């Protein structure tokens, strides 16, 4: 299963605005996700609380004027 997120970098105190990256892991005890940032030149992979990620979805995309979010892709065998 692959979870991709479309989030606001600003809400995570990062430079830039909207961004896409996959999630790689979830830490149940800390309620955090591992974001595999695809812009390696800018940010390495990092852990972020689920609450912070959820808040980053609330920012609207400037072109569509719709909230950001996530996509779950499952491979079927």
BAGU-465905 format. One record per residue (C-alpha): residue number from 1; z, y, x; residue in one letter. Coordinates in Angstrom, 2 decimals. Layout:
resi/Z/Y/X/resn
NUM/Z/Y/X/a
...
This chain:
resi/Z/Y/X/resn
1/0.00/0.00/0.00/x
2/-0.84/3.49/1.25/x
3/0.81/6.63/-0.05/x
4/-0.96/9.89/0.75/x
5/0.61/13.25/0.03/x
6/-0.89/16.69/-0.56/x
7/1.92/19.10/0.28/x
8/2.67/22.69/1.19/x
9/3.43/23.16/4.88/x
10/5.09/26.50/4.08/x
11/7.83/24.86/2.03/x
12/8.67/22.68/5.06/x
13/8.87/25.76/7.34/x
14/5.62/24.85/9.06/x
15/2.57/26.98/9.75/x
16/-0.41/26.72/7.44/x
17/-0.58/26.03/3.72/x
18/-1.86/22.91/1.94/x
19/-2.16/19.68/3.90/x
20/-2.82/15.94/3.42/x
21/-1.01/13.17/5.34/x
22/0.03/9.55/4.75/x
23/3.61/8.34/4.46/x
24/4.53/5.48/6.79/x
25/8.10/4.49/5.92/x
26/11.07/5.12/3.66/x
27/14.72/5.13/4.77/x
28/16.77/4.11/1.75/x
29/20.17/5.04/3.23/x
30/19.07/8.57/4.13/x
31/16.50/9.00/1.30/x
32/13.87/10.15/3.78/x
33/10.18/9.44/4.36/x
34/8.22/9.31/7.60/x
35/5.21/11.63/7.45/x
36/2.36/10.63/9.79/x
37/0.88/14.07/10.26/x
38/-2.86/13.74/10.81/x
39/-3.00/17.03/12.72/x
40/-1.43/15.60/15.90/x
41/-2.39/18.70/17.88/x
42/-0.06/20.71/15.63/x
43/2.77/18.39/14.52/x
44/3.87/14.94/15.56/x
45/5.14/12.44/12.98/x
46/8.46/13.48/11.44/x
47/11.15/12.41/8.98/x
48/11.60/14.53/5.87/x
49/13.93/14.20/2.88/x
50/12.36/13.03/-0.37/x
51/13.76/16.17/-2.01/x
52/11.94/18.42/0.50/x
53/8.67/16.54/-0.05/x
54/9.08/16.82/-3.81/x
55/9.63/20.58/-3.49/x
56/6.50/20.85/-1.33/x
57/4.44/19.46/-4.24/x
58/5.36/22.43/-6.47/x
59/3.19/24.86/-4.51/x
60/-0.19/25.26/-6.22/x
61/-3.55/24.75/-4.55/x
62/-5.33/28.11/-4.34/x
63/-8.74/26.80/-5.44/x
64/-7.76/24.52/-8.33/x
65/-4.53/26.33/-9.29/x
66/-2.95/22.88/-9.75/x
67/0.25/21.55/-8.25/x
68/0.07/19.30/-5.21/x
69/1.21/15.67/-5.31/x
70/0.66/12.15/-4.05/x
71/-1.68/9.21/-4.38/x
72/-0.78/5.52/-4.22/x
73/-3.59/3.23/-3.07/x
74/-3.12/-0.51/-3.34/x
75/-5.41/-3.05/-1.75/x
76/-6.14/-5.91/-4.08/x
77/-6.66/-9.38/-2.69/x
